[in-house]
Amino acid sequence: MSVRRLLLIGIGAGDPDHVTVQAVTAMNAFDVLFVVRKDGADDLLAMRRLIVDRHRTARAHRTVELADPPRPWREAADYAAAVRHWRRQRIALWEDALAEHLAPDETGAFLVWGDPSLYESTLAVVTQIAQRGRIALDYEVIPGISSLHALTARHRIPLNRVGGAVQITPARLLDDGLPEGVDDVVVMLDAGAAFARLPAGGIEIYWGAYLGTPDELLISGALEDVAGAIVGAREAAKKRKGWIFDIYLLRRTR
């Protein structure tokens, strides 16, 4: 039976040089590139094109753009239900696109920011499409440099401390403060500067936005000293660009 093949290629946090040798090999192996278009983020598409142009030397390929369904869950009463609905919409849209635009025995690809396994829905959506069985689909995950590791590299700090645990969390789980028993917490998907609502004493923050790009921003220090500066930098950046990708590490002082 003919099988469609799909590559989920981690492309790092934004720097074209974050792309691994394995990812370069994968970029030269696809016939069709699937690109998810998000409103107000055309420069993200431009960065993807730059990365492909930098690293692809193979024959010409086809590009299929997919309009991303709306993301209403920030205002939804039931966050989990809203996310499930959005994923079902993505599954239906992507499944139709794969069936229409990727022929059996061809190879398609998604370029995934950071690493496909870390707070990124592409892998989960593709897994469900394969499990549904409407189309015969095989897929491979090519790891990438995550924003988490780009953050610690740019601040020149280790992610973990000796004998300590590290927790990775979405910002919405910080409503009750830092988790008990964990001194180092990486926070992702923060739409509303959750760090600014924490009791600031005894916490350091290492913050970064647009990591690996010409727009990169870095601020670090005692939370009580720099929280306001980070909030201001976030607001100015969002106003200027229309979107923001940021991440930060909260670290209890010892």
C-alpha positions, 0 to 999 in steps of 0.5 A: 500500500502506498503511504504518504510520508510526513516530516516534522522538522524542528527549526529552532527558535528563529536563528537560521543557524539553529537548524541541525544537520539532520534538519537540513537533510530533511529539508532536502527530502520533501516534495510539499511544504505545508505552512500554517498561516496565522493572522498578523504573523507574516514575518514568521512565514518570511523567516520560514522561507529564509530558513528553507532558502538558506538550507535547501539545495534540492529540486523545486517543491510545492508549498501549501498554505493552511489558514489556522483556525481561530484560537478563542480559548483565552476567553473561553469559560472551559479552556480544555474544551476550547482547545479540543475544539480547535484541535479537531478543526486543525485535524480536519483541515490538515487531513483534507490538505494532506489527502488533496496535495500530498500524493501517495509515495510523496513526502511532505513537511511542516517546519516547527518552531523550536522542538516539535515535542515541547509545547507545540501542537503539530505533533499531536495533530499529525499523530491523530490524523495517522491514527484516524486511518483515513489516509495511510500516513507515516511521519518522522520527528526531527528534533530542534533547538527549543526556545528553552535552550536558546533562552539559557544559552543567551543568558549564559546560565545552566537550566538546572542547579545541582540536585534540583528539579526543573519544572516547565509550565504554561503561565496559566498554572502560576495563578497560585504562585510557584509550585511547591518544592521546585526552585526553577520554573520555566514558563511558556505561553504567557499572554498576560505577564503572569510573573508580574502578579507573583510575590517578587521577593526571593525570585530571579527572572531570566526573560527573552523574546524573539530569541534567535532573531534580529528583534531579540530581547533579553532582561534578567535580574531580581523579579522585584527590580525588573518586572516593570521593565519586562512588562514595558518591553513586552507591551512595546514589542507587541505594539510594534510587531503585532505578536510576541514569542517569549519565555522565561525562567523563574529561579528562587534565590538560595 
